[in-house]
Amino acid sequence: MTTQPTYTELSSLPAYADQPVPTAFEDINGYLNVRHYLGIGSEGLDESLAELGIPWNWPVAEGHACLSAEHHVRYLHELKTGDQMSVRVRLLGRSERAAHALVYLLDDTNERLACVFEEIFLHVMVTERQTAPWPAAIAEAMDKRIAEHAGLGWEAGTSGCLALR
């Protein structure tokens, strides 16, 4: 079993999609419905990518997009309606056309990791619907962030089933 970073370690990363669990996302038991974990995590990943030069309107503004290719999701603790949650992102690496990230959904109310998903996402040209090399400025920003994250001092804890090709 992979050891996950502690809440304190993860809290050192910037918070994204910071919000309470909304009632509209609750399941019959009063907890965050399983289908929303990935959506909230993806929202946080998107916010983190904006800092690297990939804005939310990138497809419309520049004809580029990021598309998910693979996920591995692990649920560790439930989030109850009203709990404060946030997303933390660790970039692990990139290839010419893809990137590898860990996305952590934190339960800030109870100071614990609720869910972690590992993702491979691709750079795609919208019109062609084909993968393409990352634009130079994006690649440079990603490389800088990957190097920063490699120096965090705690293990990434990947699933072992996803990798860049």
N, C-alpha and C positions, 0 to 999 in steps of 0.2 A: 504494500500500500504506500502511495506517495505521501510524504509529509507536506502539508500546506504551510505557508507562512502564517505568522500570528497576526492578530488584529493590529497590534502595535506596529509591526513591520509594514503591513499594508497601508496603515494610516499615514505613512511617510510619503506616499504617492498622492498626486492631486486627485481630488474628488470630482466625479462627474455624475450627472443624472441624480443629483442629491435631492431627495424628496421622501415624504412619508408614503407608506404603502396605501394606495387609495382604495376606498370601499368598492369602487367599480371593478377592481382587480381581484377581489376576494372570492375564494371558493366557498362551498357550502359549510366548511368548517371554520371560516373566519380567518383564513390564512391566504397569502398570496398564491393565486392559482398558478400551477406549474407552467402554464403556457406563457406567462408574463416574465419569467426570469430571463429568458433569452432576449426578449424585446427590450427590457430595461438595460440589460448588459450591452446590447448592440447600440442602444442610444448613447451609453457612456463611451463606448469605443468610438462612435462617430464624433462625439465631442472632443475626445482626445486627438483624433486625426485632424481636426480643424486646426489645432496648434501646429501641425506639421505642414499646413498649406493645402489641406483637403477639406474645403468647406462643404456644408450640407447641400448646397446647390451646384456642386461641381459638375454633375451630369448636364444640367441646363446651361450653366455659365461657360463651361469649357469642353464639354463632350467627353469627359472622363468619368469613371465610376469605380467604386470598390464593391466587389461582389463576394459574398461568402462562398467558399468551396467546401469546407469541412468544419465540423464542430465535434467536440467531446465535452459533455456536460456532466458535472458532478454536483449533486445536491447534498449539503452538509447539515444545514439547519433551516427550519421553516421561518418565514417572515410573517408576522401577524399584522393584520390590518392596523394601520396607525404607526407601526414601527418606522423609525427613520432609517433610510437605506441610502447607500451611495455605491458608485462603481469606481474601481481602481483598475488601471490598465498597465500591463508590463509587456513591452515589445521584446520579442526574443530574437528575431532575425528577419531577414528578407532575402529574396532572390531577385532576379531581374524583373519578374512580373508578379511576385507574390510576397506576402508577409505572414509572419507567425506571431500570434499574441496570446497572452493569458488575460482573461477578463474576470475580475473578482467582484462579486456582489456582496457588499458588507451590510450586516445588521448593526447599524450604529447605535441603536437603542440598547442592545445587549452586548455590544462590543465583541462581535464574532463574525467569522466568515460564513455566509449563508450558502453561497454557490460559487463555483468557479467553472468557467468554460474556456476551453482552448480553441482557437480558431485559426484557420488558414484563409486568408482573403486575397483576392486577385485584383490587379489593376486592369480595367477593361475600357476600351474605346466604345462609347455608346453606339454610334452609328454602325460600326462594323460588328459589334457584339463579339469582339475577339480580344483576347488578352494582348497586352502591349507592355513594353518596358516602362518602368516608373519614370516620370519626368525627372530630369536631373536635380532640380531643387527639392522635390519630394524625396527622392532617394537619399540626398545628402542629409535632409532633416531626419529621415528615418534612421540613417546610420548613426547620427549623433544621439538620438533617443535610445537606440539599441545599446550603444556603448554606455550611456548613463545607467540604463537599467541593468546591464551586465555587472556594474559595480555596486549594486545595492547591498551586497553583503549577506543575502539570504537566497537559498535555493529556489529556482523557479518552480519545481514540482510539476513537471509536465506529465501527461498521460502515457507518453511513450508510443502512442498510436498515430500521432500526426507529425509530419515533418515537411519541410520545404523540399521541393524537387527541382 
